[in-house]
Amino acid sequence: MLWHTVGATGLASARAVARLQSVAPFQDSLTGGGTLWSPEAYGIFGMARDEPPVPLAELRDRVRPDDRDALADLVTTVTERQTGGQTVLGIVLSEGTVRHVRVAADR
């Protein structure tokens, strides 16, 4: 369902499509089944497709130091509380630039 406020007519579908184009699905198994990344996830993290995907709990070294607690909280929410969660993380790319990414994880 798409909706808009009275003052923002006509752009709801365009905004929704733009958001969906930036989605990068991934999957982690908490029982040792491995990690799967979509091609888009490799691009977001600035990694080559032949590199192994990094499990969510091991992304710490790729995240800005200021965001590491938020990552740990997200992992705890998913693994221990067994609920979904989301946070925004600054991902440090190989050349040193930071890309801000909203990570949403569900159990």
Biopython code that builds the backbone (N, CA, C, O; Angstrom):
import numpy as np
from Bio.PDB.StructureBuilder import StructureBuilder

atoms = [
    (1, "MET", "N", (0.840, -1.151, 0.000)),
    (1, "MET", "CA", (0.000, 0.000, 0.000)),
    (1, "MET", "C", (0.897, 1.229, 0.000)),
    (1, "MET", "O", (1.863, 1.289, 0.760)),
    (2, "LEU", "N", (0.595, 2.189, -0.827)),
    (2, "LEU", "CA", (1.308, 3.461, -0.861)),
    (2, "LEU", "C", (0.324, 4.569, -0.564)),
    (2, "LEU", "O", (-0.817, 4.541, -1.023)),
    (3, "TRP", "N", (0.765, 5.530, 0.196)),
    (3, "TRP", "CA", (-0.101, 6.665, 0.496)),
    (3, "TRP", "C", (0.744, 7.922, 0.534)),
    (3, "TRP", "O", (1.973, 7.865, 0.577)),
    (4, "HIS", "N", (0.080, 9.033, 0.518)),
    (4, "HIS", "CA", (0.787, 10.309, 0.608)),
    (4, "HIS", "C", (-0.073, 11.285, 1.383)),
    (4, "HIS", "O", (-1.285, 11.114, 1.513)),
    (5, "THR", "N", (0.584, 12.311, 1.892)),
    (5, "THR", "CA", (-0.153, 13.361, 2.587)),
    (5, "THR", "C", (-0.717, 14.318, 1.550)),
    (5, "THR", "O", (-0.364, 14.253, 0.372)),
    (6, "VAL", "N", (-1.580, 15.187, 1.988)),
    (6, "VAL", "CA", (-2.227, 16.125, 1.068)),
    (6, "VAL", "C", (-1.200, 16.968, 0.327)),
    (6, "VAL", "O", (-1.381, 17.254, -0.856)),
    (7, "GLY", "N", (-0.127, 17.370, 0.998)),
    (7, "GLY", "CA", (0.852, 18.248, 0.372)),
    (7, "GLY", "C", (1.880, 17.550, -0.498)),
    (7, "GLY", "O", (2.628, 18.224, -1.206)),
    (8, "ALA", "N", (1.946, 16.224, -0.473)),
    (8, "ALA", "CA", (2.981, 15.501, -1.215)),
    (8, "ALA", "C", (2.342, 14.546, -2.215)),
    (8, "ALA", "O", (2.462, 13.328, -2.083)),
    (9, "THR", "N", (1.678, 15.089, -3.192)),
    (9, "THR", "CA", (0.971, 14.244, -4.157)),
    (9, "THR", "C", (1.907, 13.731, -5.241)),
    (9, "THR", "O", (2.874, 14.397, -5.611)),
    (10, "GLY", "N", (1.607, 12.543, -5.743)),
    (10, "GLY", "CA", (2.267, 12.037, -6.929)),
    (10, "GLY", "C", (3.634, 11.409, -6.767)),
    (10, "GLY", "O", (4.099, 10.757, -7.702)),
    (11, "LEU", "N", (4.301, 11.563, -5.647)),
    (11, "LEU", "CA", (5.656, 11.056, -5.541)),
    (11, "LEU", "C", (5.789, 9.821, -4.658)),
    (11, "LEU", "O", (6.886, 9.271, -4.555)),
    (12, "ALA", "N", (4.726, 9.370, -4.026)),
    (12, "ALA", "CA", (4.820, 8.232, -3.106)),
    (12, "ALA", "C", (5.368, 6.996, -3.810)),
    (12, "ALA", "O", (6.246, 6.326, -3.266)),
    (13, "SER", "N", (4.878, 6.679, -4.996)),
    (13, "SER", "CA", (5.360, 5.481, -5.690)),
    (13, "SER", "C", (6.811, 5.650, -6.128)),
    (13, "SER", "O", (7.582, 4.692, -6.066)),
    (14, "ALA", "N", (7.192, 6.825, -6.561)),
    (14, "ALA", "CA", (8.580, 7.059, -6.965)),
    (14, "ALA", "C", (9.525, 6.900, -5.777)),
    (14, "ALA", "O", (10.602, 6.320, -5.917)),
    (15, "ARG", "N", (9.134, 7.406, -4.613)),
    (15, "ARG", "CA", (9.966, 7.253, -3.413)),
    (15, "ARG", "C", (10.058, 5.784, -3.014)),
    (15, "ARG", "O", (11.131, 5.314, -2.636)),
    (16, "ALA", "N", (8.956, 5.061, -3.093)),
    (16, "ALA", "CA", (8.952, 3.643, -2.724)),
    (16, "ALA", "C", (9.861, 2.840, -3.650)),
    (16, "ALA", "O", (10.618, 1.990, -3.183)),
    (17, "VAL", "N", (9.799, 3.094, -4.938)),
    (17, "VAL", "CA", (10.646, 2.387, -5.895)),
    (17, "VAL", "C", (12.114, 2.709, -5.639)),
    (17, "VAL", "O", (12.957, 1.814, -5.695)),
    (18, "ALA", "N", (12.430, 3.955, -5.364)),
    (18, "ALA", "CA", (13.815, 4.340, -5.087)),
    (18, "ALA", "C", (14.347, 3.609, -3.860)),
    (18, "ALA", "O", (15.496, 3.168, -3.855)),
    (19, "ARG", "N", (13.526, 3.476, -2.825)),
    (19, "ARG", "CA", (13.963, 2.751, -1.627)),
    (19, "ARG", "C", (14.193, 1.279, -1.940)),
    (19, "ARG", "O", (15.169, 0.695, -1.471)),
    (20, "LEU", "N", (13.320, 0.680, -2.714)),
    (20, "LEU", "CA", (13.461, -0.738, -3.030)),
    (20, "LEU", "C", (14.686, -1.021, -3.887)),
    (20, "LEU", "O", (15.255, -2.110, -3.811)),
    (21, "GLN", "N", (15.097, -0.060, -4.696)),
    (21, "GLN", "CA", (16.278, -0.256, -5.526)),
    (21, "GLN", "C", (17.549, -0.289, -4.690)),
    (21, "GLN", "O", (18.589, -0.747, -5.162)),
    (22, "SER", "N", (17.474, 0.192, -3.458)),
    (22, "SER", "CA", (18.638, 0.217, -2.584)),
    (22, "SER", "C", (18.617, -0.906, -1.554)),
    (22, "SER", "O", (19.385, -0.868, -0.593)),
    (23, "VAL", "N", (17.766, -1.891, -1.729)),
    (23, "VAL", "CA", (17.664, -3.000, -0.791)),
    (23, "VAL", "C", (18.696, -4.065, -1.165)),
    (23, "VAL", "O", (18.869, -4.399, -2.338)),
    (24, "ALA", "N", (19.371, -4.584, -0.153)),
    (24, "ALA", "CA", (20.377, -5.620, -0.371)),
    (24, "ALA", "C", (20.130, -6.762, 0.605)),
    (24, "ALA", "O", (20.677, -6.756, 1.708)),
    (25, "PRO", "N", (19.322, -7.733, 0.223)),
    (25, "PRO", "CA", (19.012, -8.834, 1.136)),
    (25, "PRO", "C", (20.243, -9.668, 1.505)),
    (25, "PRO", "O", (21.162, -9.851, 0.707)),
    (26, "PHE", "N", (20.222, -10.159, 2.726)),
    (26, "PHE", "CA", (21.253, -11.082, 3.185)),
    (26, "PHE", "C", (20.594, -12.085, 4.121)),
    (26, "PHE", "O", (19.484, -11.865, 4.604)),
    (27, "GLN", "N", (21.289, -13.184, 4.370)),
    (27, "GLN", "CA", (20.744, -14.202, 5.263)),
    (27, "GLN", "C", (21.881, -14.797, 6.077)),
    (27, "GLN", "O", (22.910, -15.192, 5.529)),
    (28, "ASP", "N", (21.688, -14.857, 7.384)),
    (28, "ASP", "CA", (22.628, -15.504, 8.296)),
    (28, "ASP", "C", (21.925, -16.671, 8.959)),
    (28, "ASP", "O", (20.754, -16.571, 9.326)),
    (29, "SER", "N", (22.629, -17.767, 9.111)),
    (29, "SER", "CA", (22.091, -18.892, 9.864)),
    (29, "SER", "C", (22.714, -18.879, 11.253)),
    (29, "SER", "O", (23.937, -18.845, 11.391)),
    (30, "LEU", "N", (21.884, -18.906, 12.267)),
    (30, "LEU", "CA", (22.385, -18.930, 13.635)),
    (30, "LEU", "C", (22.752, -20.337, 14.077)),
    (30, "LEU", "O", (23.256, -20.531, 15.183)),
    (31, "THR", "N", (22.503, -21.318, 13.220)),
    (31, "THR", "CA", (22.809, -22.704, 13.571)),
    (31, "THR", "C", (23.938, -23.264, 12.710)),
    (31, "THR", "O", (24.052, -24.479, 12.553)),
    (32, "GLY", "N", (24.760, -22.403, 12.162)),
    (32, "GLY", "CA", (25.915, -22.853, 11.401)),
    (32, "GLY", "C", (25.673, -23.110, 9.935)),
    (32, "GLY", "O", (26.509, -23.728, 9.276)),
    (33, "GLY", "N", (24.553, -22.655, 9.405)),
    (33, "GLY", "CA", (24.226, -22.889, 8.008)),
    (33, "GLY", "C", (24.870, -21.932, 7.037)),
    (33, "GLY", "O", (24.660, -22.054, 5.830)),
    (34, "GLY", "N", (25.649, -20.983, 7.522)),
    (34, "GLY", "CA", (26.352, -20.076, 6.634)),
    (34, "GLY", "C", (25.648, -18.745, 6.436)),
    (34, "GLY", "O", (24.572, -18.493, 6.977)),
    (35, "THR", "N", (26.287, -17.915, 5.650)),
    (35, "THR", "CA", (25.806, -16.573, 5.357)),
    (35, "THR", "C", (25.675, -16.427, 3.852)),
    (35, "THR", "O", (26.563, -16.837, 3.105)),
    (36, "LEU", "N", (24.579, -15.847, 3.409)),
    (36, "LEU", "CA", (24.345, -15.584, 1.987)),
    (36, "LEU", "C", (24.109, -14.097, 1.802)),
    (36, "LEU", "O", (23.360, -13.484, 2.563)),
    (37, "TRP", "N", (24.742, -13.517, 0.797)),
    (37, "TRP", "CA", (24.532, -12.114, 0.447)),
    (37, "TRP", "C", (24.008, -12.024, -0.974)),
    (37, "TRP", "O", (24.363, -12.827, -1.836)),
    (38, "SER", "N", (23.163, -11.039, -1.204)),
    (38, "SER", "CA", (22.741, -10.728, -2.568)),
    (38, "SER", "C", (23.871, -9.951, -3.251)),
    (38, "SER", "O", (24.750, -9.423, -2.570)),
    (39, "PRO", "N", (23.861, -9.875, -4.579)),
    (39, "PRO", "CA", (24.868, -9.066, -5.273)),
    (39, "PRO", "C", (24.873, -7.613, -4.790)),
    (39, "PRO", "O", (25.928, -6.982, -4.729)),
    (40, "GLU", "N", (23.700, -7.085, -4.448)),
    (40, "GLU", "CA", (23.608, -5.701, -3.978)),
    (40, "GLU", "C", (24.346, -5.508, -2.660)),
    (40, "GLU", "O", (24.927, -4.447, -2.429)),
    (41, "ALA", "N", (24.333, -6.514, -1.793)),
    (41, "ALA", "CA", (25.026, -6.398, -0.503)),
    (41, "ALA", "C", (26.533, -6.243, -0.716)),
    (41, "ALA", "O", (27.182, -5.462, -0.020)),
    (42, "TYR", "N", (27.084, -6.981, -1.668)),
    (42, "TYR", "CA", (28.513, -6.833, -1.958)),
    (42, "TYR", "C", (28.827, -5.396, -2.377)),
    (42, "TYR", "O", (29.831, -4.825, -1.952)),
    (43, "GLY", "N", (27.973, -4.822, -3.202)),
    (43, "GLY", "CA", (28.185, -3.447, -3.643)),
    (43, "GLY", "C", (28.112, -2.455, -2.499)),
    (43, "GLY", "O", (28.932, -1.541, -2.414)),
    (44, "ILE", "N", (27.142, -2.625, -1.625)),
    (44, "ILE", "CA", (26.990, -1.702, -0.496)),
    (44, "ILE", "C", (28.219, -1.738, 0.404)),
    (44, "ILE", "O", (28.659, -0.699, 0.896)),
    (45, "PHE", "N", (28.775, -2.924, 0.620)),
    (45, "PHE", "CA", (29.936, -3.055, 1.491)),
    (45, "PHE", "C", (31.257, -2.887, 0.745)),
    (45, "PHE", "O", (32.328, -3.014, 1.339)),
    (46, "GLY", "N", (31.182, -2.601, -0.559)),
    (46, "GLY", "CA", (32.387, -2.360, -1.341)),
    (46, "GLY", "C", (33.276, -3.585, -1.469)),
    (46, "GLY", "O", (34.501, -3.472, -1.491)),
    (47, "MET", "N", (32.658, -4.746, -1.552)),
    (47, "MET", "CA", (33.411, -5.996, -1.629)),
    (47, "MET", "C", (33.238, -6.644, -2.995)),
    (47, "MET", "O", (32.223, -6.460, -3.666)),
    (48, "ALA", "N", (34.250, -7.403, -3.391)),
    (48, "ALA", "CA", (34.177, -8.155, -4.643)),
    (48, "ALA", "C", (33.281, -9.371, -4.445)),
    (48, "ALA", "O", (33.215, -9.934, -3.352)),
    (49, "ARG", "N", (32.599, -9.766, -5.503)),
    (49, "ARG", "CA", (31.673, -10.903, -5.426)),
    (49, "ARG", "C", (32.362, -12.221, -5.094)),
    (49, "ARG", "O", (31.708, -13.152, -4.623)),
    (50, "ASP", "N", (33.678, -12.318, -5.331)),
    (50, "ASP", "CA", (34.368, -13.571, -5.014)),
    (50, "ASP", "C", (34.841, -13.636, -3.562)),
    (50, "ASP", "O", (35.390, -14.653, -3.137)),
    (51, "GLU", "N", (34.634, -12.561, -2.797)),
    (51, "GLU", "CA", (34.969, -12.581, -1.372)),
    (51, "GLU", "C", (33.844, -13.276, -0.606)),
    (51, "GLU", "O", (32.681, -13.196, -0.999)),
    (52, "PRO", "N", (34.187, -13.951, 0.476)),
    (52, "PRO", "CA", (33.124, -14.599, 1.253)),
    (52, "PRO", "C", (32.255, -13.561, 1.963)),
    (52, "PRO", "O", (32.771, -12.546, 2.430)),
    (53, "PRO", "N", (30.952, -13.799, 2.053)),
    (53, "PRO", "CA", (30.079, -12.867, 2.772)),
    (53, "PRO", "C", (30.420, -12.880, 4.262)),
    (53, "PRO", "O", (30.857, -13.894, 4.805)),
    (54, "VAL", "N", (30.212, -11.743, 4.903)),
    (54, "VAL", "CA", (30.542, -11.591, 6.319)),
    (54, "VAL", "C", (29.260, -11.706, 7.136)),
    (54, "VAL", "O", (28.298, -10.983, 6.874)),
    (55, "PRO", "N", (29.229, -12.603, 8.123)),
    (55, "PRO", "CA", (28.041, -12.689, 8.980)),
    (55, "PRO", "C", (27.797, -11.372, 9.716)),
    (55, "PRO", "O", (28.741, -10.638, 10.008)),
    (56, "LEU", "N", (26.555, -11.080, 10.010)),
    (56, "LEU", "CA", (26.185, -9.841, 10.694)),
    (56, "LEU", "C", (27.004, -9.639, 11.964)),
    (56, "LEU", "O", (27.490, -8.537, 12.215)),
    (57, "ALA", "N", (27.161, -10.677, 12.756)),
    (57, "ALA", "CA", (27.887, -10.563, 14.022)),
    (57, "ALA", "C", (29.370, -10.258, 13.833)),
    (57, "ALA", "O", (30.036, -9.830, 14.775)),
    (58, "GLU", "N", (29.893, -10.473, 12.626)),
    (58, "GLU", "CA", (31.315, -10.245, 12.375)),
    (58, "GLU", "C", (31.591, -8.973, 11.572)),
    (58, "GLU", "O", (32.719, -8.761, 11.128)),
    (59, "LEU", "N", (30.598, -8.142, 11.382)),
    (59, "LEU", "CA", (30.786, -6.897, 10.630)),
    (59, "LEU", "C", (31.505, -5.819, 11.435)),
    (59, "LEU", "O", (31.802, -4.751, 10.900)),
    (60, "ARG", "N", (31.786, -6.074, 12.687)),
    (60, "ARG", "CA", (32.359, -5.082, 13.605)),
    (60, "ARG", "C", (33.555, -4.337, 13.003)),
    (60, "ARG", "O", (33.634, -3.114, 13.114)),
    (61, "ASP", "N", (34.472, -5.047, 12.377)),
    (61, "ASP", "CA", (35.669, -4.402, 11.841)),
    (61, "ASP", "C", (35.381, -3.522, 10.628)),
    (61, "ASP", "O", (36.227, -2.718, 10.238)),
    (62, "ARG", "N", (34.213, -3.660, 10.033)),
    (62, "ARG", "CA", (33.845, -2.851, 8.864)),
    (62, "ARG", "C", (32.961, -1.662, 9.236)),
    (62, "ARG", "O", (32.589, -0.862, 8.378)),
    (63, "VAL", "N", (32.626, -1.554, 10.529)),
    (63, "VAL", "CA", (31.710, -0.521, 11.016)),
    (63, "VAL", "C", (32.506, 0.561, 11.747)),
    (63, "VAL", "O", (33.488, 0.271, 12.431)),
    (64, "ARG", "N", (32.066, 1.814, 11.590)),
    (64, "ARG", "CA", (32.705, 2.917, 12.324)),
    (64, "ARG", "C", (32.739, 2.588, 13.812)),
    (64, "ARG", "O", (31.781, 2.014, 14.331)),
    (65, "PRO", "N", (33.818, 2.937, 14.509)),
    (65, "PRO", "CA", (33.892, 2.659, 15.950)),
    (65, "PRO", "C", (32.690, 3.197, 16.730)),
    (65, "PRO", "O", (32.237, 2.552, 17.676)),
    (66, "ASP", "N", (32.171, 4.358, 16.352)),
    (66, "ASP", "CA", (31.020, 4.940, 17.053)),
    (66, "ASP", "C", (29.746, 4.116, 16.885)),
    (66, "ASP", "O", (28.810, 4.268, 17.670)),
    (67, "ASP", "N", (29.696, 3.256, 15.886)),
    (67, "ASP", "CA", (28.488, 2.474, 15.598)),
    (67, "ASP", "C", (28.585, 1.016, 16.049)),
    (67, "ASP", "O", (27.641, 0.249, 15.860)),
    (68, "ARG", "N", (29.691, 0.633, 16.631)),
    (68, "ARG", "CA", (29.881, -0.778, 17.001)),
    (68, "ARG", "C", (28.928, -1.231, 18.098)),
    (68, "ARG", "O", (28.491, -2.382, 18.100)),
    (69, "ASP", "N", (28.601, -0.342, 19.031)),
    (69, "ASP", "CA", (27.625, -0.711, 20.066)),
    (69, "ASP", "C", (26.247, -0.944, 19.452)),
    (69, "ASP", "O", (25.523, -1.850, 19.866)),
    (70, "ALA", "N", (25.886, -0.121, 18.462)),
    (70, "ALA", "CA", (24.587, -0.292, 17.796)),
    (70, "ALA", "C", (24.532, -1.638, 17.072)),
    (70, "ALA", "O", (23.497, -2.304, 17.078)),
    (71, "LEU", "N", (25.638, -2.039, 16.450)),
    (71, "LEU", "CA", (25.695, -3.348, 15.794)),
    (71, "LEU", "C", (25.554, -4.464, 16.827)),
    (71, "LEU", "O", (24.803, -5.417, 16.619)),
    (72, "ALA", "N", (26.277, -4.344, 17.935)),
    (72, "ALA", "CA", (26.195, -5.365, 18.989)),
    (72, "ALA", "C", (24.774, -5.464, 19.537)),
    (72, "ALA", "O", (24.284, -6.564, 19.793)),
    (73, "ASP", "N", (24.111, -4.322, 19.719)),
    (73, "ASP", "CA", (22.724, -4.327, 20.198)),
    (73, "ASP", "C", (21.799, -5.023, 19.203)),
    (73, "ASP", "O", (20.909, -5.774, 19.603)),
    (74, "LEU", "N", (22.003, -4.777, 17.909)),
    (74, "LEU", "CA", (21.177, -5.419, 16.887)),
    (74, "LEU", "C", (21.373, -6.936, 16.905)),
    (74, "LEU", "O", (20.404, -7.692, 16.841)),
    (75, "VAL", "N", (22.615, -7.371, 16.991)),
    (75, "VAL", "CA", (22.895, -8.810, 17.032)),
    (75, "VAL", "C", (22.260, -9.433, 18.271)),
    (75, "VAL", "O", (21.689, -10.521, 18.194)),
    (76, "THR", "N", (22.354, -8.753, 19.409)),
    (76, "THR", "CA", (21.735, -9.248, 20.645)),
    (76, "THR", "C", (20.224, -9.336, 20.501)),
    (76, "THR", "O", (19.607, -10.314, 20.922)),
    (77, "THR", "N", (19.636, -8.316, 19.909)),
    (77, "THR", "CA", (18.184, -8.306, 19.708)),
    (77, "THR", "C", (17.735, -9.511, 18.895)),
    (77, "THR", "O", (16.745, -10.162, 19.231)),
    (78, "VAL", "N", (18.456, -9.801, 17.841)),
    (78, "VAL", "CA", (18.067, -10.901, 16.956)),
    (78, "VAL", "C", (18.386, -12.265, 17.570)),
    (78, "VAL", "O", (17.571, -13.184, 17.495)),
    (79, "THR", "N", (19.561, -12.399, 18.175)),
    (79, "THR", "CA", (19.988, -13.720, 18.644)),
    (79, "THR", "C", (19.455, -14.084, 20.021)),
    (79, "THR", "O", (19.009, -15.212, 20.229)),
    (80, "GLU", "N", (19.493, -13.158, 20.953)),
    (80, "GLU", "CA", (19.091, -13.490, 22.322)),
    (80, "GLU", "C", (17.620, -13.205, 22.592)),
    (80, "GLU", "O", (16.924, -14.014, 23.205)),
    (81, "ARG", "N", (17.157, -12.055, 22.132)),
    (81, "ARG", "CA", (15.747, -11.711, 22.356)),
    (81, "ARG", "C", (14.843, -12.344, 21.311)),
    (81, "ARG", "O", (13.627, -12.418, 21.484)),
    (82, "GLN", "N", (15.452, -12.797, 20.229)),
    (82, "GLN", "CA", (14.754, -13.443, 19.122)),
    (82, "GLN", "C", (13.609, -12.597, 18.565)),
    (82, "GLN", "O", (12.505, -13.083, 18.319)),
    (83, "THR", "N", (13.916, -11.324, 18.380)),
    (83, "THR", "CA", (12.989, -10.409, 17.721)),
    (83, "THR", "C", (13.745, -9.696, 16.607)),
    (83, "THR", "O", (14.969, -9.790, 16.523)),
    (84, "GLY", "N", (13.030, -8.997, 15.769)),
    (84, "GLY", "CA", (13.660, -8.223, 14.713)),
    (84, "GLY", "C", (14.129, -6.882, 15.239)),
    (84, "GLY", "O", (13.717, -6.441, 16.311)),
    (85, "GLY", "N", (14.991, -6.243, 14.476)),
    (85, "GLY", "CA", (15.480, -4.923, 14.853)),
    (85, "GLY", "C", (16.113, -4.245, 13.661)),
    (85, "GLY", "O", (16.318, -4.856, 12.612)),
    (86, "GLN", "N", (16.420, -2.973, 13.838)),
    (86, "GLN", "CA", (17.100, -2.231, 12.787)),
    (86, "GLN", "C", (17.935, -1.129, 13.396)),
    (86, "GLN", "O", (17.666, -0.661, 14.503)),
    (87, "THR", "N", (18.950, -0.721, 12.659)),
    (87, "THR", "CA", (19.814, 0.364, 13.087)),
    (87, "THR", "C", (20.500, 0.947, 11.860)),
    (87, "THR", "O", (20.512, 0.330, 10.795)),
    (88, "VAL", "N", (21.062, 2.121, 12.012)),
    (88, "VAL", "CA", (21.850, 2.742, 10.947)),
    (88, "VAL", "C", (23.314, 2.636, 11.351)),
    (88, "VAL", "O", (23.697, 3.013, 12.459)),
    (89, "LEU", "N", (24.128, 2.115, 10.431)),
    (89, "LEU", "CA", (25.548, 1.929, 10.690)),
    (89, "LEU", "C", (26.369, 2.664, 9.645)),
    (89, "LEU", "O", (25.979, 2.749, 8.481)),
    (90, "GLY", "N", (27.495, 3.187, 10.063)),
    (90, "GLY", "CA", (28.466, 3.744, 9.132)),
    (90, "GLY", "C", (29.434, 2.640, 8.740)),
    (90, "GLY", "O", (30.196, 2.155, 9.577)),
    (91, "ILE", "N", (29.410, 2.241, 7.480)),
    (91, "ILE", "CA", (30.288, 1.190, 6.978)),
    (91, "ILE", "C", (31.527, 1.860, 6.396)),
    (91, "ILE", "O", (31.419, 2.725, 5.527)),
    (92, "VAL", "N", (32.705, 1.460, 6.875)),
    (92, "VAL", "CA", (33.954, 2.032, 6.383)),
    (92, "VAL", "C", (34.409, 1.203, 5.183)),
    (92, "VAL", "O", (34.711, 0.016, 5.307)),
    (93, "LEU", "N", (34.451, 1.847, 4.034)),
    (93, "LEU", "CA", (34.868, 1.171, 2.804)),
    (93, "LEU", "C", (36.389, 1.111, 2.724)),
    (93, "LEU", "O", (37.076, 1.794, 3.485)),
    (94, "SER", "N", (36.912, 0.314, 1.824)),
    (94, "SER", "CA", (38.361, 0.082, 1.749)),
    (94, "SER", "C", (39.165, 1.358, 1.527)),
    (94, "SER", "O", (40.298, 1.456, 1.998)),
    (95, "GLU", "N", (38.604, 2.335, 0.822)),
    (95, "GLU", "CA", (39.343, 3.580, 0.578)),
    (95, "GLU", "C", (39.176, 4.584, 1.716)),
    (95, "GLU", "O", (39.684, 5.702, 1.642)),
    (96, "GLY", "N", (38.453, 4.176, 2.780)),
    (96, "GLY", "CA", (38.316, 5.020, 3.965)),
    (96, "GLY", "C", (37.047, 5.844, 4.030)),
    (96, "GLY", "O", (36.766, 6.447, 5.066)),
    (97, "THR", "N", (36.272, 5.891, 2.958)),
    (97, "THR", "CA", (35.012, 6.633, 3.008)),
    (97, "THR", "C", (33.986, 5.842, 3.814)),
    (97, "THR", "O", (34.098, 4.627, 3.980)),
    (98, "VAL", "N", (32.985, 6.566, 4.310)),
    (98, "VAL", "CA", (31.950, 5.941, 5.130)),
    (98, "VAL", "C", (30.633, 5.968, 4.369)),
    (98, "VAL", "O", (30.239, 7.000, 3.827)),
    (99, "ARG", "N", (29.963, 4.834, 4.333)),
    (99, "ARG", "CA", (28.642, 4.722, 3.716)),
    (99, "ARG", "C", (27.654, 4.386, 4.830)),
    (99, "ARG", "O", (27.822, 3.396, 5.543)),
    (100, "HIS", "N", (26.630, 5.214, 4.973)),
    (100, "HIS", "CA", (25.616, 4.975, 6.004)),
    (100, "HIS", "C", (24.547, 4.032, 5.462)),
    (100, "HIS", "O", (23.961, 4.263, 4.404)),
    (101, "VAL", "N", (24.315, 2.965, 6.220)),
    (101, "VAL", "CA", (23.438, 1.888, 5.784)),
    (101, "VAL", "C", (22.446, 1.567, 6.891)),
    (101, "VAL", "O", (22.829, 1.424, 8.052)),
    (102, "ARG", "N", (21.185, 1.454, 6.535)),
    (102, "ARG", "CA", (20.181, 0.972, 7.497)),
    (102, "ARG", "C", (20.144, -0.545, 7.384)),
    (102, "ARG", "O", (19.866, -1.101, 6.321)),
    (103, "VAL", "N", (20.428, -1.194, 8.495)),
    (103, "VAL", "CA", (20.418, -2.656, 8.542)),
    (103, "VAL", "C", (19.178, -3.085, 9.310)),
    (103, "VAL", "O", (18.983, -2.698, 10.462)),
    (104, "ALA", "N", (18.350, -3.878, 8.669)),
    (104, "ALA", "CA", (17.155, -4.427, 9.312)),
    (104, "ALA", "C", (17.308, -5.940, 9.327)),
    (104, "ALA", "O", (17.565, -6.567, 8.299)),
    (105, "ALA", "N", (17.146, -6.508, 10.504)),
    (105, "ALA", "CA", (17.294, -7.956, 10.650)),
    (105, "ALA", "C", (16.055, -8.512, 11.327)),
    (105, "ALA", "O", (15.493, -7.902, 12.237)),
    (106, "ASP", "N", (15.650, -9.664, 10.869)),
    (106, "ASP", "CA", (14.490, -10.323, 11.454)),
    (106, "ASP", "C", (14.875, -11.752, 11.768)),
    (106, "ASP", "O", (15.764, -12.328, 11.140)),
    (107, "ARG", "N", (14.226, -12.288, 12.700)),
    (107, "ARG", "CA", (14.511, -13.645, 13.144)),
    (107, "ARG", "C", (13.897, -14.651, 12.208)),
    (107, "ARG", "O", (14.032, -15.856, 12.421)),
]
sb = StructureBuilder()
sb.init_structure("model")
sb.init_model(0)
sb.init_chain("A")
sb.init_seg("    ")
for serial, (resi, resn, name, xyz) in enumerate(atoms, 1):
    if name == "N":
        sb.init_residue(resn, " ", resi, " ")
    sb.init_atom(name, np.array(xyz, "f"), 0.0, 1.0, " ", f" {name:<3s}", serial, name[0])
structure = sb.get_structure()
